[in-house]
Amino acid sequence: MKTKARKALGSFRSALIAAASSMVMTGAFAATIDGTTAVRVGGRVQSVDVNTHQVTVINAQGRTEAFQVGSDVPNLDKLKAGTKVVGTSHRAVRLTVLDSSSLAPVPPADGNQVVASVARVDGSVMTLKDTQGAVLTVQANSPNAAATAIPGTRVLVDLVELGSPGSGKAVR
């Protein structure tokens, strides 16, 4: 009788360990949410390739950013080097859910990371508010991933590195 109980207890422990491992793995996957956001960008035109619809801009930090512009941008052939331009770029973001019991990391000064709180989740659209009160809207790649974040959840927002070719979508 004791042997059956021990076997049953051993099986129960194995099942519990397997379930816990599964939950830890699920938690690891739910800890990041990938998506896109619109970012206002600007700078001075460095070059324009009319054939490929690519505009290269030097931003205020002195970095070079290449943007693929739509065919609906008028007079692209008349856009000259040195012209100041402003536009919107869709950038990939990764939200990393932060543990509520620990201090938030200090983002680097380059502006590619910011700590924010989830203000609202509507399907796959997440509204975030950073520590300065600025609002950021993120379109999550997966509605299921977005649903894991509830209002009040703190996240570290990582923007795709600026200056990588093709990181922008439109300059107007």
Secondary structure, DSSP 8 states (H G I E B T S, - for coil): -HHHHHHHHHHHHHHHHHHHHHHHHHHHHHTEEEEEEEEEEEEEEEEEETTTTEEEEE-TTS-EEEEE--TTSTTGGG--TT-EEEEEEEEEEEEEE--TTS------TTSSEEEEEEEEEETTEEEEEETTS-EEEEEES-HHHHHT--TT-EEEEEE--TT-TT-B----
